[in-house]
């Protein structure tokens, strides 16, 4: 069934904001809700901090420049422990508010290349600079995801879990555009076979845990073919910037019944908000270009173009509601 969902993040900057975000998601996205992220609460709730809370067997701490690995789990700093505790508290809230829920449910985590490009090694500079360190981080992420999926399944036993692996930095990693710590140089290009290997570990862990992997990247040069080749079952993209070269790959996913999360609703309030009719017609035009129609595209999911952390609370709810209405319009 064509459904609506969110990309992940929601506005807010305190503990109460997370519970409110969960309630909004459950009310507006009844067919595919997700665990919201509220990064406005600080580094521990950011995409990187939240994902490091999932990673197994590696410690981390928070430095002025951001998150840095410190070695094994026994070397975790107070900030890493705080990130783990915050994630557990958030999942407690989700568990309480989803009592009796059955159906598809989505969780999000940063992918291995986005983490490698945003987390420092113990001796400085990004993990991306060290082949061994980035392999270790990717494998630790894969192992941690197994436990994370099991924990969420225990809390929501009747959920069919989707794991969204966020890779916003992957195109820059592939193109050698990630700056070094000094800002004067760029990290070396990571070639597709190496990039694929790390993604394969993570996607395989999701499958082995009994969940469905969805790779999210809202960049204009999203490597859909690389992601599907590495084993993701589906993708999450922004239609505003999606290149025509990716259309064939997108059609292939839908034809095989894989989820395609299509970002078509603005993530911040526009001067003139689109109507549900206009957004619906836009999606139908895309499906026509792909040679598909809604009746044979039940795995399509309507989403905002990106996360909603930059929106105000009013638009965040309205955007999700618009996604829900568009999804209903598209159903046969």
C-alpha positions as semicolon CSV with decimal commas, in nm:
position;residue;x (nm);y (nm);z (nm)
1;X;0,000;0,000;0,000
2;X;0,130;0,346;-0,089
3;X;0,208;0,516;0,241
4;X;0,352;0,836;0,388
5;X;0,646;0,873;0,623
6;X;0,904;1,122;0,744
7;X;1,273;1,136;0,671
8;X;1,363;1,147;1,040
9;X;1,430;1,477;1,212
10;X;1,173;1,699;1,378
11;X;1,189;2,046;1,539
12;X;1,235;2,100;1,912
13;X;1,508;2,159;2,168
14;X;1,409;1,987;2,491
15;X;1,295;1,656;2,638
16;X;0,927;1,737;2,597
17;X;0,986;1,805;2,228
18;X;1,075;1,442;2,165
19;X;0,754;1,306;2,313
20;X;0,558;1,566;2,118
21;X;0,739;1,462;1,798
22;X;0,651;1,097;1,855
23;X;0,285;1,186;1,905
24;X;0,280;1,398;1,587
25;X;0,444;1,120;1,385
26;X;0,200;0,858;1,511
27;X;-0,100;1,083;1,442
28;X;0,004;1,203;1,097
29;X;0,180;0,890;0,965
30;X;-0,033;0,596;1,080
31;X;0,080;0,364;0,798
32;X;0,457;0,413;0,834
33;X;0,562;0,605;1,147
34;X;0,923;0,635;1,253
35;X;1,137;0,708;1,556
36;X;1,186;1,084;1,524
37;X;1,518;1,255;1,575
38;X;1,522;1,589;1,757
39;X;1,876;1,719;1,701
40;X;1,793;2,058;1,850
41;X;1,853;1,898;2,190
42;X;2,229;1,899;2,129
43;X;2,518;1,686;2,002
44;X;2,399;1,376;2,189
45;X;2,074;1,384;1,987
46;X;2,238;1,471;1,654
47;X;2,256;1,221;1,369
48;X;2,619;1,145;1,455
49;X;2,573;1,123;1,831
50;X;2,263;0,909;1,798
51;X;2,438;0,671;1,557
52;X;2,748;0,641;1,775
53;X;2,510;0,533;2,052
54;X;2,422;0,236;1,828
55;X;2,780;0,143;1,729
56;X;2,915;-0,164;1,913
57;X;3,258;-0,215;2,070
58;X;3,393;0,136;2,012
59;X;3,417;0,425;2,254
60;X;3,381;0,793;2,171
61;X;3,388;1,133;2,331
62;X;3,282;1,483;2,238
63;X;3,550;1,739;2,152
64;X;3,518;2,104;2,045
65;X;3,551;1,988;1,683
66;X;3,287;1,717;1,724
67;X;3,277;1,345;1,800
68;X;3,602;1,147;1,826
69;X;3,664;0,776;1,867
70;X;3,859;0,676;2,178
71;X;3,906;0,301;2,133
72;X;3,714;0,013;2,288
73;X;3,384;0,040;2,477
74;X;3,563;0,074;2,812
75;X;3,710;0,403;2,693
76;X;3,375;0,572;2,631
77;X;3,354;0,927;2,760
78;X;3,071;1,079;2,957
79;X;2,919;1,228;2,642
80;X;2,908;0,890;2,469
81;X;2,737;0,738;2,771
82;X;2,495;1,029;2,770
83;X;2,414;0,968;2,401
84;X;2,344;0,600;2,474
85;X;2,128;0,691;2,771
86;X;1,932;0,948;2,568
87;X;1,862;0,694;2,294
88;X;1,739;0,442;2,550
89;X;1,514;0,705;2,712
90;X;1,375;0,801;2,371
91;X;1,299;0,438;2,289
92;X;1,121;0,407;2,625
93;X;0,891;0,689;2,513
94;X;0,837;0,525;2,174
95;X;0,758;0,192;2,340
96;X;0,500;0,352;2,569
97;X;0,326;0,545;2,290
98;X;0,319;0,257;2,038
99;X;0,149;0,000;2,260
100;X;-0,058;-0,226;2,035
101;X;0,092;-0,092;1,712
102;X;0,121;-0,339;1,423
103;X;0,258;-0,257;1,078
104;X;0,559;-0,100;0,914
105;X;0,779;0,114;1,135
106;X;1,103;0,297;1,049
107;X;1,420;0,372;1,241
108;X;1,717;0,575;1,117
109;X;2,095;0,555;1,158
110;X;2,389;0,730;0,991
111;X;2,567;0,514;0,735
112;X;2,933;0,407;0,750
113;X;3,061;0,675;0,512
114;X;2,875;0,964;0,669
115;X;3,009;0,854;1,009
116;X;3,361;0,814;0,869
117;X;3,344;1,168;0,730
118;X;3,208;1,328;1,049
119;X;3,386;1,139;1,331
120;X;3,754;1,186;1,420
121;X;4,014;0,919;1,487
122;X;4,172;0,907;1,836
123;X;4,479;1,092;1,704
124;X;4,288;1,347;1,505
125;X;4,147;1,401;1,156
126;X;3,854;1,210;1,018
127;X;3,814;0,835;1,028
128;X;3,784;0,870;0,652
129;X;4,162;0,923;0,634
130;X;4,242;0,576;0,770
131;X;4,146;0,266;0,572
132;X;4,167;0,038;0,878
133;X;3,974;0,278;1,103
134;X;3,690;0,322;0,859
135;X;3,661;-0,056;0,813
136;X;3,651;-0,101;1,191
137;X;3,384;0,169;1,227
138;X;3,167;0,019;0,951
139;X;3,186;-0,328;1,105
140;X;3,110;-0,190;1,452
141;X;2,809;-0,008;1,308
142;X;2,687;-0,329;1,144
143;X;2,721;-0,523;1,468
144;X;2,553;-0,250;1,670
145;X;2,262;-0,238;1,428
146;X;2,186;-0,605;1,493
147;X;2,137;-0,528;1,861
148;X;1,951;-0,204;1,793
149;X;1,699;-0,372;1,563
150;X;1,647;-0,648;1,819
151;X;1,586;-0,387;2,091
152;X;1,328;-0,198;1,884
153;X;1,157;-0,525;1,788
154;X;1,133;-0,618;2,156
155;X;0,970;-0,285;2,229
156;X;0,731;-0,296;1,928
157;X;0,688;-0,670;1,876
158;X;0,433;-0,650;1,592
159;X;0,627;-0,398;1,385
160;X;0,772;-0,472;1,043
161;X;1,095;-0,275;1,069
162;X;1,259;-0,061;0,805
163;X;1,609;0,068;0,880
164;X;1,692;0,391;0,700
165;X;2,069;0,423;0,656
166;X;2,141;0,795;0,613
167;X;2,429;0,870;0,375
168;X;2,411;1,244;0,296
169;X;2,792;1,267;0,269
170;X;2,843;0,961;0,045
171;X;2,852;1,157;-0,285
172;X;3,120;1,389;-0,143
173;X;3,320;1,086;-0,022
174;X;3,308;0,933;-0,370
175;X;3,409;1,261;-0,535
176;X;3,692;1,347;-0,293
177;X;3,516;1,662;-0,170
178;X;3,536;1,601;0,207
179;X;3,774;1,858;0,366
180;X;4,048;1,755;0,605
181;X;4,050;1,887;0,962
182;X;4,267;2,184;0,859
183;X;4,027;2,276;0,580
184;X;4,318;2,329;0,339
185;X;4,299;1,989;0,170
186;X;4,049;1,721;0,071
187;X;4,042;1,356;0,165
188;X;4,125;1,113;-0,111
189;X;3,847;0,979;-0,325
190;X;3,696;0,651;-0,206
191;X;3,639;0,434;-0,510
192;X;3,304;0,258;-0,561
193;X;3,426;-0,098;-0,478
194;X;3,561;0,019;-0,140
195;X;3,251;0,229;-0,073
196;X;3,030;-0,067;-0,160
197;X;3,208;-0,306;0,076
198;X;3,133;-0,099;0,388
199;X;2,772;-0,051;0,280
200;X;2,736;-0,424;0,217
201;X;2,831;-0,503;0,578
202;X;2,567;-0,264;0,710
203;X;2,287;-0,367;0,471
204;X;2,362;-0,736;0,536
205;X;2,337;-0,678;0,912
206;X;1,995;-0,518;0,865
207;X;1,873;-0,814;0,660
208;X;2,015;-1,067;0,905
209;X;1,832;-0,886;1,186
210;X;1,507;-0,942;0,995
211;X;1,455;-0,581;0,885
212;X;1,444;-0,402;0,549
213;X;1,726;-0,165;0,456
214;X;1,652;0,172;0,294
215;X;1,939;0,403;0,196
216;X;1,870;0,776;0,227
217;X;2,059;1,044;0,038
218;X;1,902;1,374;-0,065
219;X;2,204;1,497;-0,266
220;X;2,177;1,571;-0,637
221;X;2,440;1,309;-0,721
222;X;2,290;1,026;-0,515
223;X;2,453;0,699;-0,635
224;X;2,136;0,489;-0,652
225;X;2,305;0,214;-0,852
226;X;2,589;0,181;-0,603
227;X;2,346;0,163;-0,311
228;X;2,126;-0,104;-0,468
229;X;2,434;-0,296;-0,579
230;X;2,555;-0,298;-0,217
231;X;2,232;-0,461;-0,105
232;X;1,983;-0,196;0,002
233;X;1,623;-0,299;-0,062
234;X;1,512;0,058;-0,123
235;X;1,613;0,422;-0,133
236;X;1,497;0,756;0,001
237;X;1,559;1,052;-0,234
238;X;1,463;1,415;-0,292
239;X;1,272;1,453;-0,618
240;X;1,372;1,822;-0,642
241;X;1,738;1,729;-0,706
242;X;1,714;1,369;-0,829
243;X;1,898;1,342;-1,162
244;X;1,721;1,185;-1,459
245;X;2,008;0,934;-1,478
246;X;1,875;0,774;-1,157
247;X;1,523;0,717;-1,293
248;X;1,593;0,371;-1,436
249;X;1,738;0,252;-1,104
250;X;1,435;0,394;-0,922
251;X;1,196;0,217;-1,158
252;X;1,384;-0,108;-1,106
253;X;1,342;-0,087;-0,728
254;X;0,969;-0,024;-0,757
255;X;0,922;-0,304;-1,010
256;X;1,089;-0,544;-0,768
257;X;0,865;-0,428;-0,483
258;X;1,137;-0,243;-0,296
259;X;1,048;0,071;-0,101
260;X;1,112;0,408;-0,265
261;X;1,070;0,698;-0,025
262;X;1,011;0,998;-0,249
263;X;1,072;1,344;-0,106
264;X;0,810;1,573;-0,262
265;X;0,691;1,803;0,018
266;X;0,907;2,103;0,121
267;X;1,100;2,048;0,445
268;X;1,056;2,412;0,550
269;X;0,750;2,631;0,506
270;X;0,744;2,781;0,154
271;X;0,592;3,120;0,076
272;X;0,313;2,941;-0,110
273;X;0,254;2,590;0,025
274;X;0,165;2,339;-0,247
275;X;-0,177;2,178;-0,256
276;X;-0,216;1,804;-0,221
277;X;-0,350;1,799;-0,579
278;X;-0,034;1,965;-0,714
279;X;0,196;1,726;-0,526
280;X;-0,010;1,425;-0,632
281;X;0,008;1,529;-0,998
282;X;0,384;1,572;-0,967
283;X;0,426;1,216;-0,839
284;X;0,199;1,083;-1,112
285;X;0,411;1,258;-1,376
286;X;0,721;1,091;-1,237
287;X;0,557;0,749;-1,240
288;X;0,451;0,808;-1,599
289;X;0,810;0,891;-1,693
290;X;0,921;0,569;-1,521
291;X;0,662;0,373;-1,716
292;X;0,476;0,279;-1,399
293;X;0,143;0,357;-1,239
294;X;0,028;0,363;-0,875
295;X;-0,147;0,027;-0,903
296;X;0,185;-0,149;-0,966
297;X;0,388;0,075;-0,731
298;X;0,249;-0,015;-0,386
299;X;0,593;0,018;-0,225
300;X;0,607;0,392;-0,297
301;X;0,627;0,613;0,014
302;X;0,561;0,988;0,010
303;X;0,789;1,198;0,236
304;X;0,916;1,551;0,287
305;X;1,219;1,639;0,077
306;X;1,448;1,608;0,380
307;X;1,436;1,619;0,759
308;X;1,209;1,868;0,934
309;X;1,447;1,989;1,206
310;X;1,469;2,329;1,036
311;X;1,093;2,374;1,021
312;X;0,867;2,520;1,285
313;X;0,625;2,291;1,464
314;X;0,327;2,408;1,261
315;X;0,486;2,333;0,926
316;X;0,633;2,003;1,047
317;X;0,285;1,873;1,128
318;X;0,134;2,022;0,812
319;X;0,409;1,871;0,592
320;X;0,353;1,523;0,733
321;X;-0,022;1,561;0,696
322;X;0,025;1,667;0,334
323;X;0,237;1,357;0,273
324;X;-0,043;1,142;0,419
325;X;-0,306;1,306;0,197
326;X;-0,096;1,266;-0,117
327;X;-0,036;0,899;-0,040
328;X;-0,411;0,847;-0,001
329;X;-0,472;1,027;-0,333
330;X;-0,231;0,792;-0,509
331;X;-0,393;0,472;-0,389
332;X;-0,611;0,299;-0,649
